[in-house]
Amino acid sequence: MLVVELKKGRASDVVVGQTLRYMGFVAQELAEPGQTTRGVIIALGDDQRIRRALAVAPNIDFYRYQVSFKLLKG
C-alpha cells in the first residue's frame, strides 16, 4: 500500500514522523497480511533536516514538484 503526503510548500522533518504514523495505521488497519506499506512525500521544497530524517527512513521517497502557469487572454 502507498501513503502519499502532499504539502503545499516546503516540507520539514516533522512530515517524516507524520508520514510514518499514517503508514503505521495503514499497515495495522488496512493492509492485507504480508502486504508492504511505503510512503511518498511530495512538496515544493526540502531542507537539510528532512533529508537527514529521510536518510534513515528507506521506505519513504521524497519528490519535489514545480508549478507553472500562463495566463492567456481569451
VONUTOR-599391 format. One record per atom (N, C-alpha, C): atom name; x, y, z; residue in one letter; residue number from 1. Coordinates in nm, 4 decimals. Example, Ala and Ser with C-alpha at 12.3 -4.5 7.8 and 13.67 -1.06 7.14 Angstrom:
<rs>
atom:N&x:1.3190&y:-0.5690&z:0.7800&res:A&n:1;
atom:CA&x:1.2300&y:-0.4500&z:0.7800&res:A&n:1;
atom:C&x:1.3200&y:-0.3300&z:0.7800&res:A&n:1;
atom:N&x:1.2850&y:-0.2250&z:0.7080&res:S&n:2;
atom:CA&x:1.3670&y:-0.1060&z:0.7140&res:S&n:2;
atom:C&x:1.2900&y:0.0030&z:0.7870&res:S&n:2;
</rs>
This chain:
<rs>
atom:N&x:0.0849&y:-0.1172&z:0.0000&res:M&n:1;
atom:CA&x:0.0000&y:0.0000&z:0.0000&res:M&n:1;
atom:C&x:0.0893&y:0.1232&z:0.0000&res:M&n:1;
atom:N&x:0.0374&y:0.2309&z:-0.0511&res:L&n:2;
atom:CA&x:0.1149&y:0.3535&z:-0.0642&res:L&n:2;
atom:C&x:0.0445&y:0.4669&z:0.0098&res:L&n:2;
atom:N&x:0.1194&y:0.5354&z:0.0960&res:V&n:3;
atom:CA&x:0.0716&y:0.6537&z:0.1666&res:V&n:3;
atom:C&x:0.1371&y:0.7740&z:0.1008&res:V&n:3;
atom:N&x:0.0565&y:0.8691&z:0.0542&res:V&n:4;
atom:CA&x:0.1075&y:0.9882&z:-0.0128&res:V&n:4;
atom:C&x:0.0764&y:1.1091&z:0.0741&res:V&n:4;
atom:N&x:0.1796&y:1.1853&z:0.1062&res:E&n:5;
atom:CA&x:0.1656&y:1.3088&z:0.1842&res:E&n:5;
atom:C&x:0.2042&y:1.4242&z:0.0934&res:E&n:5;
atom:N&x:0.1070&y:1.5063&z:0.0566&res:L&n:6;
atom:CA&x:0.1289&y:1.6186&z:-0.0341&res:L&n:6;
atom:C&x:0.1265&y:1.7475&z:0.0469&res:L&n:6;
atom:N&x:0.2340&y:1.8239&z:0.0377&res:K&n:7;
atom:CA&x:0.2452&y:1.9510&z:0.1093&res:K&n:7;
atom:C&x:0.2411&y:2.0656&z:0.0099&res:K&n:7;
atom:N&x:0.1753&y:2.1758&z:0.0482&res:K&n:8;
atom:CA&x:0.1614&y:2.2884&z:-0.0444&res:K&n:8;
atom:C&x:0.2874&y:2.3739&z:-0.0540&res:K&n:8;
atom:N&x:0.3791&y:2.3575&z:0.0360&res:G&n:9;
atom:CA&x:0.5019&y:2.4370&z:0.0348&res:G&n:9;
atom:C&x:0.6217&y:2.3515&z:0.0674&res:G&n:9;
atom:N&x:0.7122&y:2.4078&z:0.1431&res:R&n:10;
atom:CA&x:0.8337&y:2.3368&z:0.1840&res:R&n:10;
atom:C&x:0.8005&y:2.2361&z:0.2935&res:R&n:10;
atom:N&x:0.8589&y:2.1182&z:0.2854&res:A&n:11;
atom:CA&x:0.8364&y:2.0135&z:0.3855&res:A&n:11;
atom:C&x:0.9442&y:2.0204&z:0.4925&res:A&n:11;
atom:N&x:0.9050&y:1.9970&z:0.6174&res:S&n:12;
atom:CA&x:1.0002&y:1.9934&z:0.7277&res:S&n:12;
atom:C&x:1.0167&y:1.8498&z:0.7757&res:S&n:12;
atom:N&x:1.1091&y:1.8293&z:0.8665&res:D&n:13;
atom:CA&x:1.1327&y:1.6945&z:0.9181&res:D&n:13;
atom:C&x:1.0126&y:1.6401&z:0.9952&res:D&n:13;
atom:N&x:0.9252&y:1.7255&z:1.0414&res:V&n:14;
atom:CA&x:0.8037&y:1.6819&z:1.1105&res:V&n:14;
atom:C&x:0.7168&y:1.5959&z:1.0182&res:V&n:14;
atom:N&x:0.7215&y:1.6235&z:0.8904&res:V&n:15;
atom:CA&x:0.6405&y:1.5499&z:0.7929&res:V&n:15;
atom:C&x:0.6813&y:1.4026&z:0.7871&res:V&n:15;
atom:N&x:0.8074&y:1.3728&z:0.8132&res:V&n:16;
atom:CA&x:0.8523&y:1.2333&z:0.8120&res:V&n:16;
atom:C&x:0.7816&y:1.1557&z:0.9229&res:V&n:16;
atom:N&x:0.7751&y:1.2124&z:1.0425&res:G&n:17;
atom:CA&x:0.7039&y:1.1476&z:1.1529&res:G&n:17;
atom:C&x:0.5558&y:1.1322&z:1.1228&res:G&n:17;
atom:N&x:0.4974&y:1.2341&z:1.0653&res:Q&n:18;
atom:CA&x:0.3556&y:1.2296&z:1.0285&res:Q&n:18;
atom:C&x:0.3303&y:1.1173&z:0.9277&res:Q&n:18;
atom:N&x:0.4153&y:1.1070&z:0.8283&res:T&n:19;
atom:CA&x:0.4005&y:1.0029&z:0.7265&res:T&n:19;
atom:C&x:0.4185&y:0.8646&z:0.7880&res:T&n:19;
atom:N&x:0.5149&y:0.8502&z:0.8783&res:L&n:20;
atom:CA&x:0.5352&y:0.7216&z:0.9454&res:L&n:20;
atom:C&x:0.4126&y:0.6815&z:1.0281&res:L&n:20;
atom:N&x:0.3481&y:0.7783&z:1.0945&res:R&n:21;
atom:CA&x:0.2264&y:0.7481&z:1.1706&res:R&n:21;
atom:C&x:0.1159&y:0.6988&z:1.0780&res:R&n:21;
atom:N&x:0.0973&y:0.7665&z:0.9656&res:Y&n:22;
atom:CA&x:-0.0030&y:0.7236&z:0.8679&res:Y&n:22;
atom:C&x:0.0297&y:0.5842&z:0.8157&res:Y&n:22;
atom:N&x:0.1573&y:0.5607&z:0.7867&res:M&n:23;
atom:CA&x:0.1989&y:0.4295&z:0.7367&res:M&n:23;
atom:C&x:0.1722&y:0.3207&z:0.8400&res:M&n:23;
atom:N&x:0.1964&y:0.3510&z:0.9676&res:G&n:24;
atom:CA&x:0.1696&y:0.2550&z:1.0733&res:G&n:24;
atom:C&x:0.0222&y:0.2198&z:1.0811&res:G&n:24;
atom:N&x:-0.0635&y:0.3212&z:1.0696&res:F&n:25;
atom:CA&x:-0.2070&y:0.2961&z:1.0705&res:F&n:25;
atom:C&x:-0.2476&y:0.2084&z:0.9526&res:F&n:25;
atom:N&x:-0.1997&y:0.2432&z:0.8343&res:V&n:26;
atom:CA&x:-0.2341&y:0.1662&z:0.7148&res:V&n:26;
atom:C&x:-0.1852&y:0.0226&z:0.7282&res:V&n:26;
atom:N&x:-0.0633&y:0.0042&z:0.7752&res:A&n:27;
atom:CA&x:-0.0067&y:-0.1306&z:0.7892&res:A&n:27;
atom:C&x:-0.0864&y:-0.2138&z:0.8894&res:A&n:27;
atom:N&x:-0.1321&y:-0.1517&z:0.9985&res:Q&n:28;
atom:CA&x:-0.2023&y:-0.2265&z:1.1030&res:Q&n:28;
atom:C&x:-0.3517&y:-0.2432&z:1.0764&res:Q&n:28;
atom:N&x:-0.4124&y:-0.1459&z:1.0118&res:E&n:29;
atom:CA&x:-0.5588&y:-0.1459&z:0.9997&res:E&n:29;
atom:C&x:-0.6115&y:-0.1752&z:0.8596&res:E&n:29;
atom:N&x:-0.5339&y:-0.1471&z:0.7554&res:L&n:30;
atom:CA&x:-0.5878&y:-0.1560&z:0.6198&res:L&n:30;
atom:C&x:-0.5186&y:-0.2589&z:0.5307&res:L&n:30;
atom:N&x:-0.3904&y:-0.2804&z:0.5530&res:A&n:31;
atom:CA&x:-0.3134&y:-0.3690&z:0.4652&res:A&n:31;
atom:C&x:-0.3493&y:-0.5153&z:0.4921&res:A&n:31;
atom:N&x:-0.3408&y:-0.5938&z:0.3863&res:E&n:32;
atom:CA&x:-0.3584&y:-0.7384&z:0.3975&res:E&n:32;
atom:C&x:-0.2322&y:-0.7984&z:0.4591&res:E&n:32;
atom:N&x:-0.2420&y:-0.9143&z:0.5215&res:P&n:33;
atom:CA&x:-0.1228&y:-0.9797&z:0.5770&res:P&n:33;
atom:C&x:-0.0148&y:-0.9977&z:0.4691&res:P&n:33;
atom:N&x:0.1076&y:-0.9582&z:0.5021&res:G&n:34;
atom:CA&x:0.2185&y:-0.9708&z:0.4077&res:G&n:34;
atom:C&x:0.2309&y:-0.8553&z:0.3097&res:G&n:34;
atom:N&x:0.1348&y:-0.7658&z:0.3079&res:Q&n:35;
atom:CA&x:0.1381&y:-0.6516&z:0.2164&res:Q&n:35;
atom:C&x:0.2283&y:-0.5431&z:0.2743&res:Q&n:35;
atom:N&x:0.3171&y:-0.4884&z:0.1932&res:T&n:36;
atom:CA&x:0.4090&y:-0.3854&z:0.2397&res:T&n:36;
atom:C&x:0.3441&y:-0.2470&z:0.2306&res:T&n:36;
atom:N&x:0.3942&y:-0.1562&z:0.3111&res:T&n:37;
atom:CA&x:0.3459&y:-0.0184&z:0.3119&res:T&n:37;
atom:C&x:0.4642&y:0.0735&z:0.2872&res:T&n:37;
atom:N&x:0.4495&y:0.1609&z:0.1900&res:R&n:38;
atom:CA&x:0.5524&y:0.2591&z:0.1568&res:R&n:38;
atom:C&x:0.4926&y:0.3976&z:0.1671&res:R&n:38;
atom:N&x:0.5801&y:0.4971&z:0.1775&res:G&n:39;
atom:CA&x:0.5354&y:0.6349&z:0.1850&res:G&n:39;
atom:C&x:0.6021&y:0.7214&z:0.0806&res:G&n:39;
atom:N&x:0.5321&y:0.8265&z:0.0405&res:V&n:40;
atom:CA&x:0.5857&y:0.9259&z:-0.0523&res:V&n:40;
atom:C&x:0.5483&y:1.0628&z:0.0027&res:V&n:40;
atom:N&x:0.6473&y:1.1500&z:0.0106&res:I&n:41;
atom:CA&x:0.6241&y:1.2889&z:0.0479&res:I&n:41;
atom:C&x:0.6486&y:1.3728&z:-0.0767&res:I&n:41;
atom:N&x:0.5514&y:1.4576&z:-0.1096&res:I&n:42;
atom:CA&x:0.5621&y:1.5458&z:-0.2257&res:I&n:42;
atom:C&x:0.5475&y:1.6884&z:-0.1750&res:I&n:42;
atom:N&x:0.6474&y:1.7713&z:-0.2033&res:A&n:43;
atom:CA&x:0.6455&y:1.9093&z:-0.1529&res:A&n:43;
atom:C&x:0.7175&y:2.0012&z:-0.2505&res:A&n:43;
atom:N&x:0.6975&y:2.1298&z:-0.2301&res:L&n:44;
atom:CA&x:0.7633&y:2.2297&z:-0.3137&res:L&n:44;
atom:C&x:0.9137&y:2.2315&z:-0.2916&res:L&n:44;
atom:N&x:0.9568&y:2.2057&z:-0.1693&res:G&n:45;
atom:CA&x:1.0994&y:2.2077&z:-0.1388&res:G&n:45;
atom:C&x:1.1298&y:2.1280&z:-0.0140&res:G&n:45;
atom:N&x:1.2585&y:2.1160&z:0.0156&res:D&n:46;
atom:CA&x:1.3037&y:2.0427&z:0.1326&res:D&n:46;
atom:C&x:1.4176&y:2.1196&z:0.1984&res:D&n:46;
atom:N&x:1.4706&y:2.0642&z:0.3053&res:D&n:47;
atom:CA&x:1.5863&y:2.1239&z:0.3711&res:D&n:47;
atom:C&x:1.6747&y:2.0125&z:0.4276&res:D&n:47;
atom:N&x:1.7821&y:2.0507&z:0.4905&res:Q&n:48;
atom:CA&x:1.8767&y:1.9514&z:0.5406&res:Q&n:48;
atom:C&x:1.8155&y:1.8625&z:0.6481&res:Q&n:48;
atom:N&x:1.7284&y:1.9164&z:0.7309&res:R&n:49;
atom:CA&x:1.6675&y:1.8370&z:0.8383&res:R&n:49;
atom:C&x:1.5809&y:1.7240&z:0.7837&res:R&n:49;
atom:N&x:1.4992&y:1.7523&z:0.6830&res:I&n:50;
atom:CA&x:1.4154&y:1.6445&z:0.6286&res:I&n:50;
atom:C&x:1.5008&y:1.5433&z:0.5526&res:I&n:50;
atom:N&x:1.6060&y:1.5902&z:0.4857&res:R&n:51;
atom:CA&x:1.6950&y:1.4962&z:0.4154&res:R&n:51;
atom:C&x:1.7613&y:1.4012&z:0.5143&res:R&n:51;
atom:N&x:1.8012&y:1.4528&z:0.6313&res:R&n:52;
atom:CA&x:1.8613&y:1.3658&z:0.7341&res:R&n:52;
atom:C&x:1.7598&y:1.2656&z:0.7868&res:R&n:52;
atom:N&x:1.6378&y:1.3096&z:0.8111&res:A&n:53;
atom:CA&x:1.5335&y:1.2181&z:0.8589&res:A&n:53;
atom:C&x:1.5030&y:1.1114&z:0.7544&res:A&n:53;
atom:N&x:1.4956&y:1.1504&z:0.6293&res:L&n:54;
atom:CA&x:1.4666&y:1.0544&z:0.5226&res:L&n:54;
atom:C&x:1.5818&y:0.9569&z:0.5002&res:L&n:54;
atom:N&x:1.7035&y:0.9962&z:0.5378&res:A&n:55;
atom:CA&x:1.8193&y:0.9089&z:0.5197&res:A&n:55;
atom:C&x:1.8065&y:0.7798&z:0.5997&res:A&n:55;
atom:N&x:1.7281&y:0.7815&z:0.7066&res:V&n:56;
atom:CA&x:1.7085&y:0.6614&z:0.7882&res:V&n:56;
atom:C&x:1.5655&y:0.6082&z:0.7781&res:V&n:56;
atom:N&x:1.4945&y:0.6527&z:0.6779&res:A&n:57;
atom:CA&x:1.3587&y:0.6039&z:0.6514&res:A&n:57;
atom:C&x:1.3523&y:0.5564&z:0.5063&res:A&n:57;
atom:N&x:1.4145&y:0.4417&z:0.4763&res:P&n:58;
atom:CA&x:1.4252&y:0.3978&z:0.3374&res:P&n:58;
atom:C&x:1.2915&y:0.3625&z:0.2717&res:P&n:58;
atom:N&x:1.1868&y:0.3486&z:0.3494&res:N&n:59;
atom:CA&x:1.0570&y:0.3151&z:0.2922&res:N&n:59;
atom:C&x:0.9728&y:0.4397&z:0.2603&res:N&n:59;
atom:N&x:1.0372&y:0.5582&z:0.2673&res:I&n:60;
atom:CA&x:0.9705&y:0.6829&z:0.2295&res:I&n:60;
atom:C&x:1.0531&y:0.7509&z:0.1204&res:I&n:60;
atom:N&x:0.9889&y:0.7823&z:0.0091&res:D&n:61;
atom:CA&x:1.0532&y:0.8566&z:-0.1000&res:D&n:61;
atom:C&x:1.0092&y:1.0027&z:-0.0937&res:D&n:61;
atom:N&x:1.0940&y:1.0905&z:-0.1466&res:F&n:62;
atom:CA&x:1.0635&y:1.2338&z:-0.1484&res:F&n:62;
atom:C&x:1.0708&y:1.2847&z:-0.2909&res:F&n:62;
atom:N&x:0.9706&y:1.3624&z:-0.3302&res:Y&n:63;
atom:CA&x:0.9669&y:1.4251&z:-0.4617&res:Y&n:63;
atom:C&x:0.9351&y:1.5723&z:-0.4456&res:Y&n:63;
atom:N&x:1.0007&y:1.6563&z:-0.5258&res:R&n:64;
atom:CA&x:0.9700&y:1.7986&z:-0.5318&res:R&n:64;
atom:C&x:0.8798&y:1.8229&z:-0.6526&res:R&n:64;
atom:N&x:0.7860&y:1.9131&z:-0.6370&res:Y&n:65;
atom:CA&x:0.7027&y:1.9495&z:-0.7508&res:Y&n:65;
atom:C&x:0.7341&y:2.0920&z:-0.7948&res:Y&n:65;
atom:N&x:0.7002&y:2.1204&z:-0.9174&res:Q&n:66;
atom:CA&x:0.7120&y:2.2552&z:-0.9719&res:Q&n:66;
atom:C&x:0.5764&y:2.2942&z:-1.0284&res:Q&n:66;
atom:N&x:0.5415&y:2.4190&z:-1.0105&res:V&n:67;
atom:CA&x:0.4160&y:2.4695&z:-1.0631&res:V&n:67;
atom:C&x:0.4469&y:2.5850&z:-1.1554&res:V&n:67;
atom:N&x:0.3873&y:2.5817&z:-1.2713&res:S&n:68;
atom:CA&x:0.3990&y:2.6948&z:-1.3622&res:S&n:68;
atom:C&x:0.2664&y:2.7097&z:-1.4355&res:S&n:68;
atom:N&x:0.2321&y:2.8327&z:-1.4653&res:F&n:69;
atom:CA&x:0.1096&y:2.8575&z:-1.5402&res:F&n:69;
atom:C&x:0.1276&y:2.9824&z:-1.6242&res:F&n:69;
atom:N&x:0.0446&y:2.9915&z:-1.7232&res:K&n:70;
atom:CA&x:0.0493&y:3.1049&z:-1.8146&res:K&n:70;
atom:C&x:-0.0922&y:3.1580&z:-1.8316&res:K&n:70;
atom:N&x:-0.1082&y:3.2875&z:-1.8247&res:L&n:71;
atom:CA&x:-0.2389&y:3.3490&z:-1.8480&res:L&n:71;
atom:C&x:-0.2497&y:3.3878&z:-1.9949&res:L&n:71;
atom:N&x:-0.3574&y:3.3476&z:-2.0568&res:L&n:72;
atom:CA&x:-0.3826&y:3.3803&z:-2.1964&res:L&n:72;
atom:C&x:-0.5132&y:3.4572&z:-2.2067&res:L&n:72;
atom:N&x:-0.5080&y:3.5701&z:-2.2714&res:K&n:73;
atom:CA&x:-0.6299&y:3.6487&z:-2.2867&res:K&n:73;
atom:C&x:-0.7186&y:3.5817&z:-2.3909&res:K&n:73;
atom:N&x:-0.8434&y:3.5595&z:-2.3536&res:G&n:74;
atom:CA&x:-0.9435&y:3.4861&z:-2.4280&res:G&n:74;
atom:C&x:-0.9572&y:3.5166&z:-2.5698&res:G&n:74;
</rs>
